[in-house]
Amino acid sequence: MGELGGKTALVTGSTSGIGLGLARGFAKAGANVVLNGFGDAGEIEALRAELDATSEGAVSYDGADMTKPDEIEAMVQGAVARHGTVDILVNNAGIQIVSPIDEFPIDGWDRIIAINMNSAFHTARAALPGMKAKGWGRIINIASAHGLVASPFKSAYVTAKHGIVGMTKTVALEVAEAGITCNAICPGYVLTPLVERQIPDTAKARGITEDQVKRDVLLAAQWTKKFVTVEQLSGVANFLCSDAAENITGIALPVDGGWTAA
């Protein structure tokens, strides 16, 4: 049996990018996995089948909208009904809008706060009773280097990610004696579809080329001058679910090429 055999991992925003990479890692470690996110139904089913074939457990999909608390709660309860429990909760769903704050679209602000931050409250609230009853659980919040430091033109994103780091610490203290840990991973730039979509907007906002955005903006603060990979983040997440990480809780762990060390 794999190291996570018998466990169930629910990963929000896992039909692409970081979330999909984490889901793949959990599946390879033998866990049941619940995928979540938007996309073409046929492509999502192909991903589900791919992961299902690599795991000792079962892989399912739930299309809950992360802006809707009732759908989030139903997703968690559905995962429990299908797989018996939610042992590992990864709050990864996120969107981005790049704009000066005085031009920031109000509905865009509200949507980023709802998806990037508020959804983590709703998932944790729904999943924690089951974890407490079992006496074991792992909550991993995918924050960002922007949960520790700021950048211009990303006010809503930076606000939400700082909020996620604070929520992580609070939850960790509340469940410290219940066999549950709560940690945040704070990646630097990963060349995911979300980041790639930011590049033209950032170029426009700063008046530079897209190549300059990659070189002089995205990797400027990453001292390794390399993008973080989803495989690296998957390894970190799996470690946080291991017995070796039992006493690691309430941390905001940078995986950012030295960005926040400077």
N, C-alpha and C positions, 0 to 999 in steps of 0.2 A: 504494500500500500504506500502511496506517495506521502510526503511529509504533511500534506493537508488533507489526506484522505478522510472522508467522513465529515468534513467541514463544508459549510456553504458560504460562498462569497457573493455579495451583492455589490456591483460596481456601477455607479451612475455615470452616464455619459460615456458608455463603453462600446459604442458602435464604430469608433474611429479613434485615432490619436493615442494619447497617454492611457485613457481608460481601456481601450482595446488591448494595448500592450500588457496592462496589469491583469486583465481578464485572461489573456493567453497564459501568463505566468502562473496564475492560480490553477487554471485547468491542467497545465502540465504537472503541477504539484499534487494533482489528484482530487481537487476540490470540486464540489458542485458549484456552478457559476450562474448567476442571474445577470444577463446583459440588459442594458437600458440605453435608450437614446433614439434619435431620429435618423431617418434615412430610407432608402428604397427597400421595400419589404422583401424583395427577392435577394438583394445583397445581404440584408440582415440575416435572413434564413441561411444563406450560404456560410456566413461567419459563425452562426450558431452551430451549424452542422460540423464545420471545421474544428471548432473548439471541443464539441461533444466527442469527436473522434479521438482527440488527444487526451481526454480526461478519463480517469476511472469512474468519475461521478457523472452527473447529468448536467447539461447546459440548457437553460431556458432563456426566454426573452420577455421583457415587459416594457411596453412603450409609454409608461407614465410620463406625463408632462411635469417637469421640475418646477413649474410656476404654480402648480395646483396641489395644495396640501392634501386634499382628499384622494387624489390619484397616487400621491406618494405613500400615504398610509396603506392604501389598497395594494400597492406594489409590495411593500414589506410583508403584509399579511398573506398575499398570494405566494410569496417566496417561502414563507413558513408552511403554508398549506402544501406546496409542491415538494419541498425538500426537508421539512421537519423543523428547520431552524434557520436563522441568519447568524452565523458565527463571526463573519468578517464583513464589515460595512466600509466601503470606500466611497467617499464623497468626492467625485471627480468632475461632475457636470459643470460646464462653464462656457460663457460666451465673452466676447470682447467688442468694445466700441472705442475707437481712438478719436478724440475730439477735445479742443480747448473747453474748459469747464463753462465758460460763458456762452458757448455754442452747443453745449451737450444736450442731446435730445432727452426730454424728461421721461418719455416712455422707455428710452434706452437705459437710463439710469435705473428705473424701477425694475426692468427686466434683468439687468445684470445683478442687482442686489438680490432679487428673488431666486435666480438660478445659481449664482456663484456662492451665496451665503445662506439665505433663508432655507433653501432646500436641505442643507446639512442639519439644521435644527429639526426639521420635520422627519428626516430619515432616522436620526439618532433617537428622537423621542419615541418613534414607533418600534425601533429595533432593540432598545435597551432592556425592556422588561424580559424579553426572551433570553438575552445574554445573562441577565442577573439570575434568572431561574436556573440556567445551566451552570453558572459559576465560571464562565469563560467567554471572552469576546475580544475582538480587535476592531477598533474604529480608526481608520486612516483617512485623514482629510488632505486632499491634494490642494495645498495652498500655492505658494509661488515665492520666488525671491521678492516679488512685489507684496508679499505679506510681511516683509521685514524692512524693505526700503521702498522708496517711491520713484516714479518716473513721470515726466510731464505728459499730459494729454490722455491719461488713463485713470482719471479720478474715481470713477465708479469701481473699476477693477481693483485698484489699490485699496480702496475702502473695504470692499468685500473680502479681499484676501487678508487684510489686517484683522478683520472681524473673525475670519475662520481661525486664525492663530489664537485669538483670545478665547473663542469658543472651545478650541482644543484643550487649552489649559484648564478651563473650568470643568469640562466634562471629565478630564483625567482625575482631578481632585475628587469629584463627586463619586466616582466608581472605583477608586483606588483599592478598596478592600473587597471588591466584588469579583476579582479575577479578570477584570476588563482593563485594557489599556486604550488610550486615545492619543494619537500622535498626528502631527502634520508633516508632510513632505513638502519642501519648498524648492521646486525645480527652478533652475535658470531657463534659458531659452531652449526649447525642444522644437525641432522643425516639423511641427504637426500641421494639419490643415488649418487649425485655428490661428497659429502663428503666421503661416503663409498668407492667410487672408488679411492679416494686419499690415503686411508689408506695403501694399500700395497706399493705404490710408496714412501710414506713418510717413511715407515718402512725400505725400501731398502736404501733410501738416508741417513737415520740416523743410520742404522745398529742396529735397535731394533725390538722387536716383534710388531705385530699389536695391541695387548692388551696394550702394553706400549705406542703406538701412541695415543690411545684413552685417557688413564689415564694421561700420562706425557706430551703429546703434545697438543691434542685437548682441553682437559679440564683443562690443567695446569693453564691457565690465566683466566678461568671463575670461579670466586670466589664462585659462587653458586654450582659449581661442577655438574651442570646439563646442558644437551643440551637444547638449545632453541627449541621450538616446532613451527611447521607451524601454529598451531591454535593461538598461541600468536602473531605471526607476522601478521596474518589475522586481529586480533583485533586491532592492531596498525594501519594497513592500512585503515581499515574502519573508525577509529577515525579521521585520517587525511583527510578523505573525508566528515566529518561531519561539521555542522555549527560551532560547538565549536572550530574547528581548522582553522577557516577563517583567523586568524591573525598569524598562524604558517606557516612560509615559509622560505626557504633557510637554513633549519637546516639539520644536519647529526645526526640522532637520534640513539644512540647505544641501541641495545637490546642484550646485550652480557654478562649478568651475572657478571657485574663489571669489565670485562676485561680492558676496556680503562680508568677506573677510577684510576687504580693503577699507 
